[in-house]
Amino acid sequence: MASDGVTKLEVLQALCLLALCERLAGKPARAWMTNGIAARLEAFRLSNLKASSDSQRTEDAISRCHWSIVLLECAFSPQSSILVEVSHAPSYPKSVPQPPQLQPSRGMNSYCPDLTDAYEGNIHDAGITACALGYVVLWGGIISYLRDIRHGAMEYPWLTTSRHNQLTVKLYELENKTSPRHLIRNAPFPDQPPSELNECREYWAPWVLMQITMHATQATLNHPFVQLVALRRAGRKFQPRSFLQKTVDQALFHSEWVSRLVRMCEDRTFEVNDPLIGQGVAACASILWIFQFARDRYCVQS
C-alpha cells in the first residue's frame, strides 16, 4: 500500500513502528528507507489534503503520527529530512497538563526569586510536548550541520550569513517562545518526590527531554572541537578570538547544565531511556572531557 501512494493513517503508523523496530534490531539502512517512505507519504498527504482519506480521523491522532515521523527523521536521518520545513504541517499533539507543582520557596533546589518577569504571563503555552518537539527538531538541524562540516563543508561561523548564526537565531527564537511555566524555576523537578515524578511521568519525561535538549543544542553547536579543529581545517582561517571565547563559554555553561540535569534524574531515581537524550548527553560529555586538559584550573575542576 505504501508503494502505491496510499496515505491512510494506518499505513503511516505502521511504517513508523516498522522503522523503529528495524532501528532497534540493528538494521539502520532498512530503518532509513522505511522512514524515508513514511516521510514522503506524509509530504504527499500534506500536499493533497483535499483528497485525504482520513477526514474522519481525529486531528490529534494525525498530529501524533506526523510528529512521530519527524522525530524519527531528526533522530536518525536529519541530513535527509523533508518534513521539518514542510507547509501545512499539523499542529503539535496535545500535551498533558502540568502536574500540581510545589510552590517555590527558600531552601528548594530550584528557588530563584529574582528570575520572574512581569511579562511571562502573556507568553502562549503550547504545552510541554510542543516545547520538547521544537528542541528535538532543532537538534536534528544541528546534527545535519555538523555532518556537513565533517564532510568538508566550508563555514565561517562568525558571519551573519553562516549556518552557525542561522541556527543560533533559531535557538533564540525557540527559547523566546518556550513558556516559562516549563522552566525549572516554575517546574521544580529536583524538589519533587520520586513517587510524584513517576506518577506524572507523562509530563516529566518530555520535560527532561526538553531541558536536556535545550542545553545540548547550544553546547553542541559551540563544541570546542568543531570550532578549534574542524572549522579551521575546512575554512583555513582562524576565528576571531572574541568569537572563540564566546563559543567556549557557551559550550562549557550548557554542558555543565546537562551534567546537572543528569544528576537530578539520578538523585530522583527517574529512569531515562530516550536515545535522543543519550545523544545529547554523549555530546556534552565529550565537551567536558576536552576541558579537563584546559590550562585554566577552574575549568578543569568544574
N, C-alpha and C positions, 0 to 999 in steps of 0.2 A: 504493500500500500504506500509506503514511503517513497519508493522509486517511481510510483505513478503520480506523485504530487498530491496525495491525499493529506489534507491539513486538519483532520479531525483531532480533537483534543486527546483522545485515547492514543493515537499514533505518536503524538509528540511526547506524551507522558511515558509511553513505553520506550521510546528512544532515549529519553533522559535516564531511565532506570538501567537500560542496557549499557549505555556509555559508562555509568557509574560502576556497574558490575564488572565491565571489562577493565576499567581502571584498577579496581580492587584485585582483579585476577592477574594483574601484571601484564596486561596487553595494551600498552599505551597507543600503539598505532591503530588498532581496531577502535579503541575509545575515541581517538581523534577523528576518525572517519565517521563514526556513529554520531558524535556530537556535531560534526560539520553538516551532516544530513539534517539533523534536527534544527540547527540554526538556519539553514537555507529554507527549510519548510516553513519555519516561523516567519522568516523575512517575506516569503511568498504570501503567507496568510495575511500579514500586516499590509501588504501592497494590494490585497484584493479582499478587503474586509466585507464588501457587499455580497461577495459570493461565498462567504464563510458558512460552513455547515454547522457551526457551533453556536448559533444565535440564541439557543435556549439554555446554554451553559451559564453558570454564574460567572460574574466578572472576576471574582476572587480566584476561582479555580484556573481561569485562563491566565490571570496575572501571575499566580504561583508557578505555573508551567513555563511561562515566558522567562521569568527571572531565574528559574532553575537552569534553563539553557544558558542564560547569560553568565550565571555563576560558574557553570562547568567550563565555559569558554575562558573566563577571566582566570580561573584556577589552573587550567591545564593547556590552553592554547590561546593565550592573549594576543599573540602576534598575528593571528588569523581571525580575530573576532569581527563579526559582521553585524552584530545586534547592538553594540554599545551606542552607536550614533544613529540608529535607525529612527525614522519618524513614525508617529502614531503608536509609539510603544505603550503598552498598558500601564496603568498607574501601579504604584507599589502595592504589594499584598498588605492586607490588614494586619495590624500589629496587636498583640495582646496589651491590655492596659498596664501601666506602671504599677507594680505592687505597692501596697501600703509602705511608705518609707519612714525611716526614723527621722525625727526632727534633728537637724544638725545642731550640735551643742559642744561646748568646750570639753576636751578630753577624748573626742571622737577622732579617728584617724583621718576622716575626710572633712574636718571642720575648717572652713576657710571663710570667715566672716567678711573679709574685705574684697571678695570676688563677686559679689552680687551687684548687677547693674539694673537700673530702673527700667531699661528698655526691654529686658529679657522676656517680660510677659507678652510682648507684642509679636514675638517670633513664632511663626506657624510650626506646629509639631506634627510631622508626618508619621511619627511612630518610630519605635526602635528598629523595626525591620527595615524601614526605608533608610534610616541612618546607616545601618550596617551595610546594606547593599550599595549605597553610594560610595563608601570607602573601599569595598571589595572591587567595584568597577574601576576605581582609580588605581588600585593596586595592580590590576591587570594591565592598565596603561603604562605604569612604571616598569613592570616586568618586560613588556614589549619594547620599551625604550632601551632598557639595559641589554636586551638581546641584540638589538641593532648595533649598540656600541661594541658588544662582544664580537660582532661580525665585521667591525672596522668602520662603522659609520662615523663621519667627522662631525664634531659638535663643539661649539664654543659656548659653554653653558651660561656665561655671564651676560650674553647678548639678550636683548628683549625678544628677539625673534627665535631664540633657541627652544627646542622641545623641553629642555630642563625648566626654562622660565614659564612656558605654557602649562606644564604640569604643576609647577608651584602655584600659579594663579588659580588653577582648578582646585588645588588643595585649600587655598584661602577661601574661595567661593563656597566650597563644601563645608568648611569649618564655620563660615558665617551663617549657613543655612541649618546647621545642626542645632536642634533645640537644646537650650540649657538644662531642660528637665532631665536629660540623659547624661549630663556631665557628672563626674564623680562627686562633686560637692553637693549635688542635688539627688544623686542616686548612690547613697553611701554603701557601696558593695563591701568594703573591708569591715564595716560595723554591723553587718547582718549576721545573725547566727547561721551556721551551716544548714540547719533544718529548713529555715526560711528560704535560703538560696535554692536548695533542691526542690522545694515545693513550688517555687515560682521560676523554675528553670527555663520555661518557655520565653520569659523575658530576659533573664540574666545570661543565657547562652549567647544570644545575639548582642547583648550589651558588652560582654567580654570580647566578642569578635570585633565590634565597632571600636572599642577602646584600644585594643592591641593593633588593629589595622590602621587606626588613625595616627598612631605614633610610628608604626613600622613604615608607613609610606614616606613620611618625612625623613626618617633615618636612612632608609634605603636609597631614596633619591639623592641624598647628600653623602652617600657612602664614601669614606676616605680613599678606599682602593680605586673606586671609579674615578674620583676627582684627581687623585695624585698619580695614577698609573695609566688606567685605560684611556681616559680622555686626552692625556698628554701624548700618549703613543699615537692616537688616532689623529689629533689635530696638530701635533708637532708645534705646539705653543704652550707657554707657561701661563697658568691662570693668574689673574691679579691676586696679590697677597690678601687683600681685604676680602675678596670673594671666597678664597680658600678658608680664611678664618671663620667666615660665616657658615660655610658648609660643615666645617669641623664641629663648630658649636652646636649646630642643629643635629648632626648625626649623634653626637655624644649625649645631648639632652634627651632626645627621643628614644634612643636605645636604652638609656637608663630607666626611662619610664616603662618601657616594655618589660624590662627585668623586674621592675617593681610590681607590675600587674601580675606577672607570673608568680611572684612570691605571695601576692594576695590570694591567688587561687589555691596555692599550696596551703597557706595558713587556714583558709576556709574549707579545705578538703573539697574544693569544687572541681570535679573531673572535667577535663577538656580533651576532646578527641578530634578537633576540627583540623584538617590538613592545611587550610588557609592560615590558621593561627600558627601552625608548625612552620610554614614558610616564613612568616614574618619574624617569629622568634629566632629562627636559624640565621636570618639575615642580620638581625640586631646582635646576635651572639658573635658573629664574625667581626662586627664593628668593635665591640668591647674587647675582643681578642687582640685586634690590632692596637688598640690604645694601651695595652699592657706594656708595649715597647716604647711608649712616649717618653720624652725626656722630662716632661712635667710630672713631678711626683704626685700632684693632686689627681691628675688623670689616671695614673696607674692605680692609686689607692681607691678611687671611686669605682 
